[in-house]
Amino acid sequence: MKKILFYGMTGEKMCFQHILMNALQLNTAGQEVKIIFEGASVKLVSIFEEENNPLYRKAKEAHLIVGICMACSKVLGVYEANLKSGLSMLDDMSGHAGMKKYVEDGYHIISM
C-alpha cells in the first residue's frame, strides 16, 4: 500500500477540487491518503463548508483531511472560520503545517 499526502497550497478552488478527487479515488483504491490545507488553500475551508461541497464533505467524512495550517489561517484572516470546521489546526513547523513527520513515515508528498 502506498501512502500519499496531498499538501494543498493554492487558493484556487478548481485546483483543490482535483486534490479532493484524486485523494478520494486513491483512498477507494486502497491507498493511505491524507490532505493538509496549507498556504492560500486555508481560505477554501469556509467556502467548502458553506457550500457543503460534496467532494470536501466525502473527504472529511472519510477522515482524509489531517487539518489546516494555523499560521496561514491567522495571516489570511480565516482562523475563526476555520476553527468552526472542526478540523485540526496544525502548527508543528513554526506555526505552520509541516510535512516532516509524513516524509519520515514514508508518505509520497504531492503539493498542488
Secondary structure, 3 states (H helix, E strand, C coil): CCEEEEEECCCCHHHHHHHHHHHHHHHHCCCEEEEEECHHHHHHHHHHHHHCCHHHHHHHHCCCEEEEEHHHHHHCCCHHHHHCCCCCEECCECCECCCHHHHHCCCEEEEC
